[in-house]
Amino acid sequence: MESKNQKITILGAGLVGSLLSIFLAKRGYQVTIFERRSDMRKAGAIGGRSINLALSHRGLKALDTVGIKDKIQEHCIPMPGRMIHDLEGNLNFQPYGKEGQYINSVSRGGLNQLLMNEAEANGVEIRFDHKCIDVDFESATATFENGNSESADFLFGGDGAFSSLRAAMQKTDRFNFSQEYISAGYKELTMPPTASGDFALDPGALHIWPRGEYMLIALPNLDKSFTCTLFFPFEGEISFDSLKTEEEVEAFFNEIFGDAVPHLPNLKKEFFENPTSSLITVRCDPWVKGNTALIGDAAHALVPFYGQGMNAGFEDCYVFDQLLEKHGEINGELLSEYQELRIPDGNSIADLALYNFIEMRDKVADDKFLLQKKIEKKLNELYPDQWIPLYSMVTFSDLRYSEAIARGNKQQAIMNEVLSQPGIEKNWEGLDFNNIVTQLD
């Protein structure tokens, strides 16, 4: 590793800021991270979201590049598919991809701690309790609430959906920014191990209770518990606002998520005591000002319904490192190419994540949707290089998000035609699959 004289400042010691610091430290840069919160690794400092994450191909590829994939995978539980729970408690397993393909359930906090430890092991300095209040773009100087300021050659904002760097950029001319909250929020619930110390549900799946306007999901943990997340409207006839008593919560869950209730012993307490959090999509352009750049959620915060927020942020780091390999140093040309490549992909995965909320809560239990999945599976088996389901393109491939959504839209238009044929439910196996694939050309 060749040591470089250039100093790098990163705002945010979250998942993406920590991983970026490892990439840059391995390239010989002097890296300092400034984190507004206290050190989560110290007793009493745990805070923020603990929602489980789905680590998949793009994220693993980035971790592999810095040599820590195997170490991280020891803390993951593989999930080869989703398990759909209907109102009667019947189960339907839907594989995510081909045999041997799976996504990984991982604890956000646990992964974050591993990445911070790895960053420090590579010579990165992390300074906690440093809240950035302003940035000078040309001198890459961050000013902090405690009165300190720090200058560097380059500064990166990996400080999340409410980024201080982006807030500074928003005050400048010709900076495009949008944020959009969806009408649903989320609340975490806990499904502990059974009395005999085992998983309450099959740990080899992401469990979904799809119910139209809302849904419950559950992801397995290494301690044999599940982290459950209720995605639910804030206001309305059935909402966080309308369930006011423990009796109402109990009655609602028994009716709507009946087979989950026996495994949620602390449901009523957690429903009223655990925070209700909102879900935001952030888009902006440019990502670069002077000697500063945004990365991860600071540039493109996503709703969590495609399981790609962390993976997209890790892919930002991977792409940046590839550009560093190409250019040899961080400079204006590299930063310009970085945003040119990643902004279309950030916007594409934001669109997909919003769409997938509808798919997860409504369509996974829909007969037409399930029929489409069967037809697409057959097409993929017969023509694996030509017809790749959208989910597989996003989750298990290196295809750019923007290319995946373009191909996915083309495939969906063809599938809409196929599904409109009379009697398709009974006759789908007799389709001319070759003719369907040639329509992609």
N, C-alpha and C positions, 0 to 999 in steps of 0.2 A: 504493500500500500504506500503510494507516494503521498507525502504530507504536502498539503497546499497551504498557502498563507492566508487564503480568503476565509473570512469569518462569516458564518451563517447564523441568523436568528430565526427561530421558529416560534410562532405564537401557538400555544396549545399542545399539551402533552397527552392528548387523547390518542385514539387508535392510529389515525392518519399522521398526525404530527410526530408521534413516536416512530412510526415506520419510516417516514421520510428522513428523520434524523439518522436512522441506522443506514439507509442507503447512502446518505451524504458522508457520514463518518467513515464508512467503508471506502469511499472515494478519497479520503484524506482531508476532508474539510473540518475546520474547527466549528463545532455546532453547539449552540446553547438554546435550550427550550425554555420559554417563560410560560408558566401555567397559572391561571388566576386562582384555581382552587388549592387546597392543601393536598399533601401527598396521600393518595388513597391507600397506599400500602401500610400506613401507620394506623394503629388502633384508634378508632373514633373518627377517622377522617373519611370513611366510606360515605358516599353520597351520590346523588344523581341517579341516572337510569340504570337498572340492572337487567332490562329486557334482553332476552337471549338473542343471539345473532345466528344467521345461517352463512357459514363460511363455505364458499364454493370455488370453482376452478380459477377465476380471475384473481381472487384474493390469495389462494394457495400458490399460484404462479409467482406472485410478488414475494411472498414469504420464502419460497424456494430460492429465489434469486439472491436473497441475503443469507441463505443457509439455515433458516430456522423453521422450515415447514414441518419437519418430523417432530421437533420439540413441541410445536403448537398442536399438531394432530393428536398427541398423547392426551390432550385436554379436550378433545372433541368426541361427540357421539355421532356416528354416521346415520343419516336418514335417507334411505333409498326412495321414499315416496311419501305421499300424504295419505292419512287415514281419515276418511269422511264419516262423521257420526250423524245419522239422521235423527229426526224427532223421536222415533221409537227406540233409538239406541242401536240400530243396525249399523254394521261397519262395512265400508267399501274402500279397499286399498288401491290407490292410483300411483303407479311407479312414476318417478320424475323423468327418467330417461331409460337408457338401455340397461341390461344386466351389468352390474358392477359400477354403475354411476350413482352417486349420492351427494347430498349436501350435508354439511356438518353443523350440529348444534354446539354452540360455544358460548360461554358466559362472557358478557361484555367486560365486566370488571376484571375477571380472571385474565382475559386476553390482554387487556390494557396494562395490567401489572407485569405480565410477562414481557410485553414490548418495552415498557419503561426500563425494566431490569436489563434487557438486551441492549437498549440504547446506552445506558450507563456503562455496561461492560465494553462497549465500543468507544468509550471516551467522551460521550455526550454529557454535557452538564445540564441538569434540569433544575430550574429555580422556581419554587412554588410560591403561592400567595403573591403573584405579580399580575395584577389586572391592568391590561393595556388600555389607555384612554385616548391615545393619538399616535399617528404614524406620519413621518416625513418620507415621502416616496423616493425622492432622489438620493437622500443620504441613508436610506434604509434604517431610520432611527425610530425606535419605539419609545414612547413616554408612558410611564406607569403611574398608577394612582398613588403609590408611596413616594412619588417625587423623583425616583430614579429614571434615567433614560439610557438606552443602549443603542449604539450604532454598529452596523455590520456592512459587509459588502452587498449582501442580499438578505431580504426578509421574506419569510413565507407565512401566510395565515392559514394554519391548520386548526383554527380555533372554533370550528363548528358553525351551526346554523345561525348563530347570533354573533358572528365574527367581528372583532374590533377592527381588523384590517379592512374588512368590507364596509363597515360603518364609516370609516375614514374615506374610503373610495366613493361612497354614496354622496359625499359632500362635494365631489368634484364634477366638472363639466362633462357632459356626454357619457355618463355612466348609466347604463340601463340595468334596472333592477325590478324584480317582481317577487312577491311572496303570496302564497295562497294556503289558507288553512282549509282542511276538509271539515265537514259537519260532524264527523265522528271524532271522539277522543279515545284514549285507552287507559285501562287500569290493570295493574298486575295482581294476580291471585296466585296462591301457592298450592301445589298438589304434593304433599309429602309422600315419602315411601310408605308402603303398607305396613301393617303391624308386624309382619314377618321380615320387614326390611327390604322388600323388593319394589320394583316399579309398579305403579298402580295401572299403567297402560303399557302397550307395546312400545318399547323405547326405539324401535327401528323405524319410526315414522314421525312426521310433523302432523299432529292431530288437529283437525278443523271441525267445528260445529257451525256449518254455514246456515244462516237464518235470514237471508234477504237483506234487510237494512243493517244487520249487525252480525257479529260472529265471535266465537271464542276459539283461541288456538292454544296448543300446549306443546312445548319443546322439552326434551329430556335433559337432565343434568347428571353429572358424574356421581353425585351423592344419592342417586336413585329417586330424586324428586323430579317434578315437572314445573317449569315456569309457565304459567298460564297468562294469557293476555286477552282481556275482553275489549273488543273494538265496538263502540256503542255511541249512538248520537248524544250530543250534549243536551239538546232540548227536543221536545216533541212528546207525542202520546206515550211512546215507550222510549225512555232515555235516562241518562244519569239524573236529570232534573226531576223525572216523574217517580222514580223509585225512592221513596222518602223514609220508609221504615224497614226494620229487619224482616218483618212478616212479609212485606211486599217483595223484597229481594228473594226470600226463601221460596215464595210461591212462584215467582217468575222463573227462577232457575230450575225448580222442579218441573215446571211445564215445558220450558224451552231447551234446557241443557240437562235433562233428567239423569242421563247415565254418568254425567260428570260430578253431580252433587255429592254422592257418597265418598268421593275422593277429595272433596274440598272442605275439610273440617273447620277451617277458619273463615269460611266464605263471608258470613255476615260482618264479622269484625273487620276483615280486610277490605270489604266493599266500602265501608264508611271511613276507614282510617287511612287506606293507601291513597296516594295522590291520583287525581285524574289529570292526565297530560294531553296536550294537543298535538296535532300532526301537521307539519308544514312542508311545503315545497318551495324551494328558493331557486331562482334563476338569475344570472347576472352576466354582463358583458361590458367591458373586457374583464379578464381575470388578472391582467398584468398592468401595473402602473409604475413607471420608473424602474427601480430595482426591487420591486416587491411583487409577489404573486399569491393568488389564492389557490387552495388545494382542498380536496375532500368536501365535506359538508359546507364549509365556508363558501365554496364556489357553486355547489349544487346539492343542497339538502333535499332528501327524498323522503316520501312516505315509505314505510317498511314492507310494502306488500309484494315486492318482487325479491326480497331478501338480497338486494344488491347495493344498499347504501355503503356498507363497509367495503364490499368487493369493488365497487366503483372507485372509492377513495384509494384503496390499495392499488388499483390499476392506474390511477393518476400517478402514484409514486413510481410504479414500474415503467410507465411511458416516459416519465421525466428522466429516469435513470438511463433508458435506452437512448434518449436524446443527448444525455450527457456523454454517453459512449460515442455518439456520432460527432458531437461538436467539440469534445475534449475539455470544455469548461463551461461554466454558467455565464451566459452573456445575453444581450438583447435579442439576438437571432434565435437562440434556444428558447427563451421565454415566449417569443412571438409564435414559434412553431408549436410549442406546448399548448398554448391556448387555442390555436387554430385547429389542432387535432382534437382537443378534449371538449371544447364547448358544444359542438354538435352531439357528441356522445353523452354529455351531461344532460342536455335537453331531452335526448331520446329516452334515456333510462328514467327520467322524471315522468315522461308521458306513460311509459310502460308500467311504472309503479302505481300511478293513479288508476290506470285501467285494471290492473290486477286486483285492486281492492274489490271491484265489481265482480271479477271472475271468482275470487275466493269466497265472497260472502253469498253470491247468487248462483253462479254458473256451475260450480263443481258438483252441484246436486241436480243439474238440469240434463234431461235425457238427450237433447240435441247436442249439447256440449260433450257428453260422454260418447255419443256416436262419432262426433268429429275426432275425438281422441283415438278411437279405435281405427278409423280410416287413416288418420295421420301416422299411427303406429305401423300400419300395414305398408303405407307408402314409404316410410323410412326404412323398413326392413327390405323392401324390394329395390329401392333407389336411395341408398344411404348418403350418397354425395349430393344428390339433387334436392331431395325433400327432407329438410330438417325442421322438426317442430320449433316454433318460436321459443318456447321455454328452454329447449336444449341449446339453441343458438345463444341465448342470453347466459345460461347457467353453466354450460359445459364446453363452450367453444371460445376461441380467441377472436371471433368475428367482432368488429367494432359494433357498439350498441346501435349506432346510426344505420349501419348496413343491416343488422339483424332486424330492426323495425321496418326497414324498406322491404326486405325479403318477406318478413312476416305479413305485411299488409298485402303483398302480391298473392301469397299463399291463401290468406283469409278470403280474398275476393274469389279465388278459384273454389275454395271450400264452400262458400255461400251458394255458389251455383250448384255444386254437387249435392248439398244438403236440401236444396229446393226441389230435387227430382221426386216425383210421386213414388211412394212405396219404398223410399230409400232405407227406412228402418229395417225392412225385411230383406232387401236385395243388395245391401252394400257390398257384400263379399264378391258379387258378380260384376263390380265396376271395372271399367277399362282403365286400370291404374296407369298404364303407359301413356294413355291419352291425357290423363290429368297432369302427369309430370311434364309432358311436352309443352303444356300451356305456360310453363315457367320461362321458356326460352324467349 
